[in-house]
Amino acid sequence: MLNGGKRVDYVNVLCYSVCMIFEFIENGLPAGYKTNKSIYSNVSALQPIFDRMALPLPSKYRHLQYTREGGFNLFLNRYGMVLRFYPYNDEAQARREDGLNFHDHIYHAKILPYIGCVRYANFTMQLMPAVNICRDHDYSYHLATKLMCDLGSSIDGTVVSNAGYKVGAPEGADSRILLDTIYMTDEIEQRYLQYLSKKQRDILKNFEGYADLQHMFHDAWRGSTAQNHSTMAGFWGEAKRICDMGECLHPSWLDIDPNQNVEFSHTISAKGNFVRASKSYDRKLGQSLGEPSFLSSVCSKALHALGM
């Protein structure tokens, strides 16, 4: 992530054909960010990042899905994406003096690719595409076995409940992908580097379906600031168009009725009702974009019916 020991704005990790995998590296931390607390406890300090993202700051209690490592997920229904924040894992490879890990997450052909990735000194932000969530665990053990074979390490049992498949892909053992992050640790480093040397094209192929969105995010983030986020606003407009067309983004969590799917109901019980949280945040997002609230819309219709 460094060029001759000098911090760079962003870095291309792998490039092949039209696909570009990149990670932005940002200097420092937002003002008021407390390094002795989890990122979930630091939500209010992330205001400058959300301003730059052209998104309203979420409520820690109403809009976020807390994750076990102290991060959170923010589900963006209208854009068909999930914004993830997660802290550096203490088990990951040693940090540099400036707080950055030498390595963060790994890349794998069976792990959901991100649309954008921004790394800060204590945490990483990833923008993930919304895909189809597996409604059962039939093939998830097959996925866990594949990852263990490639990485030579036991994979957390949450793989079973964090699997899905891309929009348009058939639901089966070969199309299942992990909807989670695997940290780069000393335990898996040697096997992972062997995998990486042989499977770069498979990894890049995994990213190809999101290449246009990745390029758009790349340009939008570079052109956006907390004070002027018009480029990111433009990115979200295009994301909504793509999501509405169902091309490669689909907030499938809105399609599953937990009353009719026991396993999905258990997922909500274990991780919090992120479906309800996503709808709550979508209302806040709509209001920030100037959309009328539900109450004002009902009042307007009532007045119209009365001829007023």
Stockholm file with secondary structure:
# STOCKHOLM 1.0

chainA/1-308         MLNGGKRVDYVNVLCYSVCMIFEFIENGLPAGYKTNKSIYSNVSALQPIFDRMALPLPSKYRHLQYTREGGFNLFLNRYGMVLRFYPYNDEAQARREDGLNFHDHIYHAKILPYIGCVRYANFTMQLMPAVNICRDHDYSYHLATKLMCDLGSSIDGTVVSNAGYKVGAPEGADSRILLDTIYMTDEIEQRYLQYLSKKQRDILKNFEGYADLQHMFHDAWRGSTAQNHSTMAGFWGEAKRICDMGECLHPSWLDIDPNQNVEFSHTISAKGNFVRASKSYDRKLGQSLGEPSFLSSVCSKALHALGM
#=GR chainA/1-308 SS CEETTEECSEEEEEEETTEEEEEEECCSCCTTCCTTSCSGGGGGGGHHHHHHTTCCCCCTTTTCEECTTSCEEEEEGGGTEEEEEEECCTTSSCBCTTSCBSCCBCCCTTBCCCSEEEECSSEEEEEEECCEECSSCTTHHHHHHHHHHHHSSCCCGGGGGSEEECTTSCSSGGGCEECSCCBCCHHHHHHHHHHHHHCHHHHHHHHHTTHHHHHHHHHHHHHCCSSCCHHHHHHHHHHHHHHHHTSSCCCGGGTCCTTTCHHHHHHHHHHCCHHHHHHHHHHHHHHHTTCCCHHHHHHHHHHHHTTC
#=GC SS_cons         CEETTEECSEEEEEEETTEEEEEEECCSCCTTCCTTSCSGGGGGGGHHHHHHTTCCCCCTTTTCEECTTSCEEEEEGGGTEEEEEEECCTTSSCBCTTSCBSCCBCCCTTBCCCSEEEECSSEEEEEEECCEECSSCTTHHHHHHHHHHHHSSCCCGGGGGSEEECTTSCSSGGGCEECSCCBCCHHHHHHHHHHHHHCHHHHHHHHHTTHHHHHHHHHHHHHCCSSCCHHHHHHHHHHHHHHHHTSSCCCGGGTCCTTTCHHHHHHHHHHCCHHHHHHHHHHHHHHHTTCCCHHHHHHHHHHHHTTC
//
